[in-house]
Amino acid sequence: MSLTLRRRRVVIEVPTTWTGRMKAQAVRTGRRMAPMADQARLVANRRVEDARYRVAPMLENAAHRVEDQLAPKVSYVLTTAADRVSPVRRKSRQWPMFTLMTGLALGAVGYMFYRRNAQQWTDHMKESASDASRWVSEKSDRTRETADQAGATMSSTADEASRKMS
């Protein structure tokens, strides 16, 4: 129950119970705090907006890192797990690598044989050259001896002919 006093234009209610008095006091305090609450709301809205401006680029960078770094790794792990779990075996993709490695090995063996044969040929040519030079030297010596003998024979024949003519 409340007691109402009416004056010309103002109506004042006076509460008669303790709860009514508390309610009236809370209403008066609310009216006094309203400007401060409005100001606090504006400050809070401004701070929230500032925080959003600061946090938005960080969230975007984090999203790009997840997309560029983490997602491929997670995708690889999931794909590998799916391959291991799958009952259907996929075709092996290792045969091209096997073919490549076999070709490289055969090429390396062929190169080694080529180098060994080239070295043997070079050694053989050196021996052949030394043999040829020895042969030429021996032939030259024989030719000189033959020429000396022929010269000696001619000289003696010329001496005899000259003696007979004198």
Secondary structure as GFF3:
##gff-version 3
##sequence-region A 1 166
A	DSSP	beta_strand	2	6	.	.	.	ID=ss1
A	DSSP	beta_strand	11	15	.	.	.	ID=ss2
A	DSSP	alpha_helix	18	65	.	.	.	ID=ss3
A	DSSP	pi_helix	66	70	.	.	.	ID=ss4
A	DSSP	alpha_helix	71	85	.	.	.	ID=ss5
A	DSSP	alpha_helix	95	165	.	.	.	ID=ss6
###
